[in-house]
Amino acid sequence: MTDGRPANDRFEALLAETRPPTGGVALEDIAAEVGPVLPLLRELPAHERAGGDFESFEFRECFTVLTLLGRRLALLDLTAASVLQVTDLALRSIDPPGASPAEGFHQRATMATVEGFVLGREERVARDAEARALAPIRPLRIDESTFALLITGVHDPSALSEVVESLGRSMLDANASLAIVDLTQLGEPSRERARAIFSAEEVTRMLGARCIFSGVDPRWRRAAAEGRIHLDELYVVPTFAAALTTAQTLAAESRASGNPKWRALLDRLRR
């Protein structure tokens, strides 16, 4: 290994030689995260790393990037011990072979990476908790024509959009004509969450179906107004029980009026 060897090559060689426990994460994936950071670290002259002004812009920028790296490594699901080893290898790869490590710089750099790792772990735990919370949330089939979506807790808008899309797929597969979306137990109304959950109206309308919303309290009405959603144009009832009654009435009316043309066409296309 020579002084002229690129830092990326040094790091990959050290990584392959050391092979820290990664919990199944491929070494190539780790190298892909660390590689872009090494040129920035290498730009800091060795004498400055040995005793420079760690509060200067260059060093603060470097430590910020290392914090982001720690977060990325956490999202790969590496352990804290593995992240410490990977950070040490990265710092060793920018030093000339045989050179004494700049202890002050190495300590600050490691602290920055660990700080990012902690943030990443918190983010991953929150994301995993979100996934577990959403896992049991599935459109509930009420009868041959109706599905209900009952969502409990607090969820990101993107997660709510996925659940609404799942409702649409279930209705399409079952040839259902009605949906009930209940917001009674859905927490922390916001403009983005309102847009996501009330998009069920558009999804069902595209299927030629109808959507009934229940449990829309004043908080959700304010969030809908902020999202420029006109609730007076939607089918909104006070409670889930009222939604069930309304769905039964609409289903009976639909049966009495016969099969709509779009459903006949859809039936032919499915054959």
N, C-alpha and C positions, 0 to 999 in steps of 0.2 A: 504494500500500500504506500503510494507516494504522495508528496504534498500537493501535486498537481491534480490528483484524482478528484472528480466532482464530489461534492458533499452528498448528493443523492446516492451515488455509487457506494460511497463509504457507509452511509446509513443502511442501505439494503444489505451490504456484506455483513455489517455488525448484527443486523436483525437476523439474518440467516444463520450466523454463527452462534448467537446467543439463544435464539428461539424462545423468547419469553412465553409463558403460558397465556394464551389468548382466548381460551374458552370456545374454540372453534372458529374464531375470526381469522380469515386468511391473512398471511403476512403481506400479500400484495395489496390488500385493502388498507392495511395500516400504512404501508409505504406510500400509497396514493394520497392519504391524508397528510402525512408528514412532509412529503417531498416538496410541495409548494412553499413551505415555511422555511426550508433550509437556506435558500438564496438570501432571504432577508436577514437571517441570523448571521450568515457569512459576510454580509456587507458591513457588519460592525467590526472594526479592526480589533485584532487580538489585544493590543495594548489598552484599548478603551474597555473591552470586556473585563480586563484585569483590574482596572481601577478608574472607570469612567464615571460620568455623571448619570446615574440611573434615573434621574428625574428629567433628563433632557427629552426632547421630542422624539429623537431616534429610538431611545430605549423604551419610552412609554409606548410608542407604536409597536415595537417588537414584543413587549409584554402583552399588549392587547391581542396581537395575532396569536400568541401562545395560549391566551385564555380561550380564544375561539377554537384553537386546536384541541385543547383539553375537553371542550364541549363536544366536538366532533368524535373524539375517541370514546367519550362516555356513551354517545348515541350508537356507537358500534357495539356497545355492551362489554367493553373491556373492564376489568376490575381495577381498583385503585393501584394495587401493586403492579399490575401490568403497565398502567399508564406511567407510573414512576420509572419503570425500566425503559419504556419506549422514549420517554423524555430524556433520560440519561444517555441513551444511544444517539439520539438526535443531537444533543449538545456535544458529545464526543466526536461526532462526525464532522463538525465544523472546526475542530481544533486540529492543528498539525499533529501527526502521529508522535507520541512520546512527550508532547507538551503537557505541562501541569495545568489542570483545569482552573479556570477563573472562578474561584469558589463563590465570591460575592455575586457574580453574574449568574452562575449556575443555580445558586439558591433562589434568587429572585425569579429566574426563568421557571424553575420548578414550581415555585409558589403560584405563579401566574397560571401554569398549566393545571395545577390541582384546583385552583379556583374555578377554572372553566369546567373541569371534570365534575365538580360538585353541582354546578349549574346544569350541566348536561344530564347528570343522574336524576336531579329533581324533575327536569323536563321529561325524561324517559319514564320515570315513575308515574308522572301525571298522565302521560300519553297511554301507558299501559292500563292505568286505572280507567281512563276514558274508554279504551277498547273493551275492557271487562264490563263496564257499565252498559255499553251499547250492545254487547254480545247477545243478551237475552231479549233485547227489544226487537221484536219481529211483528210484522202486521198480523193482527189477530182476526181470523175469519169468524164473522158473526153468523152468517147464513150464506146461502148460495149466491146472493147478490151483493153482500156487504163485507167490507174489511174495516177494522178499526186499528188506529195507531195510538197507543197510550205510552207516553214518554215521561219518565221520572228522572229528576235530577237536573244537573247543569251540564251542558254539552257544547262543544265548539260548533259554530255555524256549519263548517264543512261536514261534521259528523251528522248534524241534523239533515243536511242535504242528502247524504247517503241513505239515511233511513227513509226519507221521502221517496227517493228513487226506488228503494226496495218495495215500498208500498205500491208504486206504479207497476213494477214488474209482477208482483203478486196478483194485482188486479187483472193485468193483461193475461197472465197464465190461466186465471180462473174465470175469465170472461165476466168479471164483476162490474157492477154499474154504480156502486155507491161506496164512499169512504167516509169514515169518521176520524177526525184528528182531534184528540183531547189534550188541552194544554194545562189542565188543572194542576198537575204535579211537575210541570216543566219550569225550571228555575232560572233566575237572573235574566229577565227580558232585556233585549237590546235590539237596536235597529237591524244588525246583521242576523241575529237569531230569528227575528220576526220574518225577515225576507226568506230565510231558509225554510222555516216551518210553514209559512203561508204559501210557499211555492207549490204545496200539495194541490192547491186550486188549479194551477196551470197544468200540473202533471195529470190530474184526473180529467180535466177538460180535454186534453189532447187524446185521451182514451174514449171520449164521448161519455164520460161518467160525471158524477156529481160528488162534491166534497162538502161535508158538514163539519164545522169547527165548534168545539165546546170548551168551556172553561177559560174563555177569553176575558180575563179580569181587566180592571183599569190599567194595570201596569203593562199588559200586553197591548192594550189599545193605544197607549202612549208610544210604545215601541213601534207598533204598526204605523202610526201617524208619522213618526220620524223616518220610517222607511218608505214613506209615500205609498202605503198600502191602504186602499179604500175598503174598509171592512163592510161598509154599507152595500158593497157590490158582491159580498160573499155571503154564504149561508152560515150564519152564526147563531147558536142557541146557548142558553145559559149553562146547562149541565150535560153530562154524558148520558144520563137517563133521558133527557129531552132529545138528545141526538139519536138515541136508539128508537124512540117513538117516531121521530121525523123520518128516519131511514125506513122504518116499516111502512109508513104511509107512502113514501115515494116509491118504494119497491112495489107496493100494491098497485099504485097508479101506473107504473111502468108495465106491469104484467097485463093490466087491463087494456093498455093502449097497443099491446103487441110488440114484436121485436123490431127495433129501429133499423133503418136501412143500413146504417154503418155496421151494425152487428152482423147482419146477414152477409155483408161483403167480407167482414173479417172471418166469419165462419168458412166462406168459400176459399179464402186465401190460406187458411190453415189446413185445408184438406190436401 
